[in-house]
Amino acid sequence: MSTPQPLLCCASTLALMLVALTLVACAPGDGDDSTQTFALVPKAMNNPFFDLARDGCIDAAAETPEADCLYIGPGEHLEQEQVQIVQDLITRRVDGIAVAPSNAPAMARALERAQEAGIPVITWDSDLLEEHHQLRASYVGTLNRDIGVEQAKVLMTLKPDGGTLCIQSGGPAAANHNERMQGLRDTLRGSSSDDAPGPRLDGSSGWSEVDGCPLYSNDDFPLAVQQLADLLAREPELDAFVATGGFPQFAGQAYRQVAERYADRITSNDTIVIVADTLPIQMELLGQGHSHAQVGQRPYEMGRQAFDMLRRLASGESVAPVVYTGLDVCTQLDASTCLDSGTAPGSSAAN
């Protein structure tokens, strides 16, 4: 983001004011007291990945007349704003909260209040740190480590002799992206590490991370594209670029321009490009040869299951402590037939 700090503060303040007004309008007790309100809180509302989870939650709510899905989060990836939104939801005493924490430790502190208030909480997409799991009843989403594992498997197939690598992640405090990075590094290294995101690759396994990496995009899509462009310009011998989220490809046209600029390196497999997620724009880019593989999640299923789990928890039922929704691994060889089962109603969560 190039927005000057004073304008950013004003924008953030305005966003919080709008959130407060929304919560007042949707607060339990402001209409039919029998209607329950379950909140689905993404990391950012300008992310198309989370839009699919929203659709799943809303569709599930449409099948349950006595309950509503309130989809609300920061307009952009702002960690403190997300924490403030959750605190406001707790104050309004919604009937349940499903949150994808941007900053796991900070969110844990906020969720202590939800536990004290008796409000059911689950995490989705991104979990709390293990020492804070008692603050949520369940996690629904991807086994995040496996995204990195699957990315590494594809990379080792395409570059069996190893090489130089740059990883692009989200925020440094995002537990899900750190777990993905750990899975990638451990698989390429051939040994397990104790804590996410794992130690940098230093060449001992045939893979080395270049200076200045990992790159942290903070879910800023134009920034993610610029980081990729700068990387390819300064590292002409780079063997692989791996993104733990869809950040650069969510700015589809800008990403396409960068990929076309370096098409000779990509099509010749000199530089392998592997990105997480399989949204329609990403599958289009894969089919056009602008990446080598996509490892996709199932956000629609996350939203549906999050709503259902909160409804059951509010009714006094128990839920499984972890529900994994599966992955889809798509390469250029099957780009025309490999579908993201997380983008459409009725998709399977099996994998």
C-alpha positions as CSV (number, residue, x, y, z in Angstrom):
1,M,0.0,0.0,0.0
2,S,1.3,3.5,-0.8
3,T,-1.4,5.3,1.1
4,P,0.1,8.0,3.4
5,Q,-0.3,7.0,7.1
6,P,-2.7,9.8,8.1
7,L,-5.1,8.7,5.3
8,L,-4.7,5.1,6.3
9,C,-5.7,6.0,9.9
10,C,-8.7,7.9,8.7
11,A,-9.8,5.0,6.5
12,S,-9.3,2.5,9.3
13,T,-11.4,4.7,11.7
14,L,-14.1,5.1,9.1
15,A,-14.2,1.3,8.6
16,L,-14.5,0.7,12.3
17,M,-17.4,3.2,12.5
18,L,-19.2,1.4,9.7
19,V,-18.6,-1.9,11.5
20,A,-20.1,-0.5,14.7
21,L,-23.1,0.7,12.8
22,T,-23.5,-2.7,11.1
23,L,-23.3,-4.5,14.4
24,V,-25.9,-2.2,16.0
25,A,-28.2,-2.9,13.1
26,C,-27.7,-6.7,13.3
27,A,-27.4,-7.1,17.0
28,P,-29.5,-9.8,18.7
29,G,-32.5,-8.4,20.2
30,D,-33.0,-5.6,17.6
31,G,-35.9,-7.6,16.0
32,D,-37.1,-11.1,16.3
33,D,-35.5,-12.3,19.6
34,S,-35.8,-15.9,18.4
35,T,-33.4,-15.4,15.5
36,Q,-29.8,-16.3,16.3
37,T,-26.9,-14.5,14.7
38,F,-23.7,-16.3,13.9
39,A,-20.7,-14.2,12.7
40,L,-18.2,-15.3,10.1
41,V,-15.1,-13.1,10.4
42,P,-12.6,-13.2,7.5
43,K,-9.1,-11.7,7.5
44,A,-10.3,-9.2,4.9
45,M,-13.4,-8.5,3.0
46,N,-11.6,-7.6,-0.2
47,N,-10.3,-11.1,-0.7
48,P,-12.2,-13.3,-3.3
49,F,-11.2,-16.4,-1.4
50,F,-13.2,-15.3,1.6
51,D,-16.1,-14.3,-0.6
52,L,-16.6,-18.0,-1.3
53,A,-16.7,-18.8,2.4
54,R,-19.3,-16.0,2.8
55,D,-21.4,-17.7,0.1
56,G,-21.3,-21.0,1.9
57,C,-22.3,-19.5,5.2
58,I,-25.1,-17.5,3.7
59,D,-26.4,-20.5,1.8
60,A,-26.4,-22.6,5.0
61,A,-28.3,-19.8,6.8
62,A,-30.9,-19.7,4.1
63,E,-31.7,-23.3,5.0
64,T,-32.1,-22.4,8.7
65,P,-34.8,-19.7,9.0
66,E,-34.2,-19.2,12.7
67,A,-30.6,-18.2,12.3
68,D,-28.6,-15.6,10.3
69,C,-25.0,-15.5,9.0
70,L,-23.4,-12.1,9.6
71,Y,-20.3,-11.8,7.4
72,I,-18.2,-9.0,8.7
73,G,-14.5,-8.3,8.8
74,P,-11.9,-5.6,8.0
75,G,-12.1,-4.1,4.5
76,E,-8.4,-4.8,4.1
77,H,-5.9,-7.0,5.9
78,L,-5.6,-5.0,9.1
79,E,-4.9,-7.2,12.1
80,Q,-6.0,-4.8,14.9
81,E,-9.2,-3.9,13.1
82,Q,-10.1,-7.6,12.9
83,V,-9.5,-7.9,16.7
84,Q,-11.7,-4.9,17.3
85,I,-14.5,-6.3,15.2
86,V,-14.4,-9.6,17.3
87,Q,-14.4,-7.5,20.5
88,D,-17.5,-5.6,19.2
89,L,-19.2,-8.9,18.3
90,I,-18.6,-10.2,21.9
91,T,-20.0,-6.9,23.3
92,R,-23.1,-7.3,21.2
93,R,-23.4,-10.9,22.4
94,V,-23.9,-12.6,19.1
95,D,-24.7,-16.3,19.4
96,G,-21.5,-17.6,17.9
97,I,-18.3,-16.4,16.2
98,A,-16.2,-18.1,13.5
99,V,-13.0,-16.2,12.9
100,A,-10.0,-16.7,10.6
101,P,-7.3,-15.0,12.8
102,S,-4.8,-12.8,11.0
103,N,-2.7,-12.5,14.2
104,A,-3.1,-15.6,16.2
105,P,-1.7,-14.4,19.5
106,A,-3.6,-11.1,19.4
107,M,-6.9,-12.9,18.5
108,A,-6.4,-15.3,21.4
109,R,-6.4,-12.4,23.9
110,A,-9.7,-11.1,22.4
111,L,-11.3,-14.6,22.5
112,E,-10.7,-14.9,26.2
113,R,-13.6,-12.5,26.6
114,A,-15.8,-14.6,24.4
115,Q,-15.1,-17.6,26.6
116,E,-16.0,-15.6,29.7
117,A,-19.2,-14.5,28.0
118,G,-20.2,-18.0,27.1
119,I,-20.2,-17.3,23.3
120,P,-19.2,-20.3,21.2
121,V,-16.1,-19.8,19.0
122,I,-14.6,-21.7,16.2
123,T,-11.7,-20.8,13.9
124,W,-11.7,-21.4,10.2
125,D,-9.0,-21.1,7.5
126,S,-6.5,-20.1,10.1
127,D,-6.2,-21.5,13.6
128,L,-5.0,-20.2,16.9
129,L,-1.6,-21.3,18.2
130,E,-1.7,-24.7,19.9
131,E,-1.4,-23.3,23.4
132,H,-4.6,-21.3,22.8
133,H,-6.8,-24.1,21.3
134,Q,-8.9,-24.2,24.5
135,L,-10.4,-20.9,23.5
136,R,-12.1,-22.4,20.5
137,A,-14.4,-25.4,20.2
138,S,-13.2,-26.4,16.8
139,Y,-11.1,-25.5,13.7
140,V,-12.6,-26.1,10.3
141,G,-10.6,-25.7,7.1
142,T,-7.4,-26.9,5.5
143,L,-4.7,-29.0,7.2
144,N,-2.4,-26.1,6.3
145,R,0.9,-27.9,6.6
146,D,-0.3,-30.1,3.7
147,I,-0.5,-27.2,1.3
148,G,3.2,-26.7,1.6
149,V,3.8,-30.5,1.4
150,E,1.9,-30.8,-1.8
151,Q,3.6,-27.7,-3.3
152,A,6.9,-29.2,-2.4
153,K,6.0,-32.6,-4.1
154,V,5.2,-30.8,-7.3
155,L,8.3,-28.7,-7.1
156,M,10.6,-31.8,-6.5
157,T,9.0,-33.5,-9.6
158,L,9.7,-30.5,-11.8
159,K,13.1,-29.7,-10.3
160,P,14.5,-33.0,-8.9
161,D,18.0,-31.5,-8.5
162,G,16.9,-28.6,-6.3
163,G,17.9,-25.0,-6.8
164,T,17.1,-21.5,-5.5
165,L,13.8,-20.7,-4.1
166,C,11.7,-17.7,-2.9
167,I,8.6,-18.2,-0.7
168,Q,5.9,-15.5,-0.6
169,S,3.6,-15.6,2.5
170,G,0.9,-13.5,4.0
171,G,1.5,-11.9,7.4
172,P,4.4,-13.1,9.6
173,A,2.0,-13.7,12.5
174,A,-0.5,-15.7,10.4
175,A,-0.4,-19.3,11.8
176,N,-1.9,-20.9,8.7
177,H,0.7,-19.5,6.3
178,N,3.6,-20.3,8.7
179,E,2.3,-23.9,8.8
180,R,2.3,-24.0,5.0
181,M,5.8,-22.6,4.9
182,Q,6.9,-25.3,7.4
183,G,5.4,-28.1,5.3
184,L,7.1,-26.8,2.2
185,R,10.5,-26.4,3.9
186,D,10.4,-29.7,5.8
187,T,9.4,-31.6,2.7
188,L,12.1,-30.1,0.5
189,R,14.7,-30.5,3.3
190,G,13.6,-34.1,4.0
191,S,13.4,-33.7,7.7
192,S,10.8,-32.3,10.2
193,S,11.2,-29.1,12.2
194,D,9.6,-28.4,15.6
195,D,8.0,-25.1,15.1
196,A,6.4,-23.2,12.2
197,P,7.5,-21.7,9.9
198,G,10.6,-23.9,10.2
199,P,14.2,-22.9,9.4
200,R,15.2,-21.4,6.1
201,L,16.6,-23.7,3.5
202,D,20.3,-23.3,3.3
203,G,21.4,-25.6,0.5
204,S,22.0,-28.8,2.5
205,S,19.1,-30.5,0.8
206,G,19.7,-29.1,-2.6
207,W,17.4,-26.1,-2.0
208,S,18.4,-22.6,-0.9
209,E,16.2,-19.6,-0.2
210,V,17.5,-16.4,-1.9
211,D,18.3,-13.3,0.1
212,G,15.3,-11.1,1.0
213,C,12.9,-14.1,1.1
214,P,10.4,-15.0,2.4
215,L,8.4,-12.1,1.1
216,Y,5.5,-11.0,3.2
217,S,2.6,-9.5,1.2
218,N,0.2,-8.9,4.2
219,D,-2.6,-10.0,1.8
220,D,-2.0,-6.8,-0.2
221,F,-2.5,-8.1,-3.8
222,P,-0.9,-5.2,-5.7
223,L,2.1,-5.4,-3.3
224,A,2.3,-9.2,-3.9
225,V,2.5,-8.6,-7.7
226,Q,5.2,-6.0,-7.3
227,Q,7.2,-8.2,-5.0
228,L,7.1,-11.0,-7.6
229,A,8.1,-8.6,-10.4
230,D,11.0,-7.2,-8.4
231,L,12.1,-10.7,-7.4
232,L,12.2,-12.0,-11.0
233,A,14.1,-8.9,-12.1
234,R,16.8,-9.2,-9.5
235,E,17.1,-13.0,-9.5
236,P,17.5,-14.0,-13.2
237,E,18.6,-17.5,-12.2
238,L,15.8,-18.2,-9.7
239,D,14.6,-21.8,-9.9
240,A,11.3,-21.5,-8.1
241,F,8.7,-19.1,-6.7
242,V,6.1,-20.6,-4.3
243,A,3.3,-18.6,-2.7
244,T,1.5,-19.9,0.3
245,G,-1.7,-18.0,-0.7
246,G,-3.2,-16.7,-3.9
247,F,-2.0,-13.1,-3.2
248,P,-0.4,-12.1,-6.6
249,Q,-2.9,-14.0,-8.7
250,F,-5.9,-12.3,-7.1
251,A,-4.8,-9.2,-9.0
252,G,-5.3,-11.2,-12.1
253,Q,-4.4,-8.8,-14.9
254,A,-1.4,-7.4,-13.1
255,Y,-0.1,-10.9,-12.4
256,R,-0.7,-11.9,-16.0
257,Q,1.4,-8.9,-17.2
258,V,4.3,-10.0,-15.0
259,A,4.0,-13.6,-16.1
260,E,4.0,-12.6,-19.8
261,R,7.1,-10.5,-19.3
262,Y,8.9,-13.6,-18.0
263,A,7.1,-16.1,-20.1
264,D,10.3,-17.6,-21.5
265,R,11.5,-18.5,-18.0
266,I,8.2,-20.0,-17.0
267,T,7.3,-22.0,-20.1
268,S,10.9,-23.4,-20.3
269,N,10.6,-24.5,-16.6
270,D,13.7,-22.5,-15.8
271,T,11.6,-20.8,-13.1
272,I,8.8,-22.9,-11.6
273,V,5.8,-21.0,-10.2
274,I,3.5,-22.8,-7.7
275,V,0.7,-20.9,-6.0
276,A,-1.9,-21.8,-3.4
277,D,-5.6,-21.7,-4.1
278,T,-7.7,-22.6,-7.2
279,L,-10.1,-19.7,-7.7
280,P,-11.5,-19.3,-11.3
281,I,-9.0,-16.5,-12.2
282,Q,-6.2,-18.8,-11.0
283,M,-7.3,-21.7,-13.0
284,E,-7.5,-19.5,-16.0
285,L,-3.9,-18.4,-15.4
286,L,-2.8,-22.0,-14.9
287,G,-4.5,-23.0,-18.2
288,Q,-2.7,-20.1,-20.0
289,G,0.7,-21.4,-18.7
290,H,1.3,-18.6,-16.3
291,S,1.9,-21.0,-13.4
292,H,2.9,-24.6,-13.1
293,A,0.6,-25.8,-10.4
294,Q,-2.1,-24.7,-7.9
295,V,-2.9,-26.3,-4.6
296,G,-6.4,-25.4,-3.8
297,Q,-8.6,-25.2,-0.7
298,R,-12.4,-25.4,-0.3
299,P,-13.6,-22.1,1.1
300,Y,-17.3,-22.6,0.3
301,E,-17.3,-25.8,2.4
302,M,-15.5,-23.9,5.2
303,G,-18.3,-21.3,5.3
304,R,-21.1,-23.9,5.3
305,Q,-19.5,-26.0,8.0
306,A,-18.6,-23.0,10.1
307,F,-22.3,-21.9,10.2
308,D,-23.5,-25.5,11.0
309,M,-21.0,-26.0,13.8
310,L,-21.9,-22.7,15.5
311,R,-25.5,-23.6,15.3
312,R,-24.9,-26.9,16.9
313,L,-22.7,-25.4,19.6
314,A,-25.3,-22.8,20.4
315,S,-27.8,-25.7,20.8
316,G,-25.6,-27.4,23.3
317,E,-24.3,-30.1,21.0
318,S,-20.7,-31.1,20.7
319,V,-18.6,-30.8,17.5
320,A,-15.3,-32.4,16.4
321,P,-12.3,-30.4,17.6
322,V,-10.9,-30.4,14.0
323,V,-12.7,-30.7,10.6
324,Y,-10.4,-30.7,7.5
325,T,-12.1,-29.8,4.3
326,G,-9.5,-31.2,1.8
327,L,-7.2,-30.0,-1.0
328,D,-7.1,-30.1,-4.8
329,V,-3.8,-30.3,-6.6
330,C,-3.9,-29.0,-10.1
331,T,-1.1,-28.9,-12.7
332,Q,-0.9,-27.7,-16.3
333,L,-1.4,-31.3,-17.4
334,D,-5.0,-31.3,-16.0
335,A,-5.8,-27.6,-15.9
336,S,-8.8,-28.0,-18.2
337,T,-10.5,-30.6,-16.0
338,C,-9.2,-29.9,-12.5
339,L,-12.0,-28.1,-10.7
340,D,-11.9,-26.3,-7.3
341,S,-14.5,-28.1,-5.2
342,G,-14.5,-25.2,-2.8
343,T,-16.0,-22.7,-5.2
344,A,-19.5,-24.1,-5.8
345,P,-22.5,-25.3,-3.9
346,G,-22.8,-29.1,-3.6
347,S,-19.1,-29.7,-3.7
348,S,-17.5,-32.6,-1.9
349,A,-15.2,-32.1,1.1
350,A,-13.5,-35.4,0.6
351,N,-10.0,-35.8,-0.5
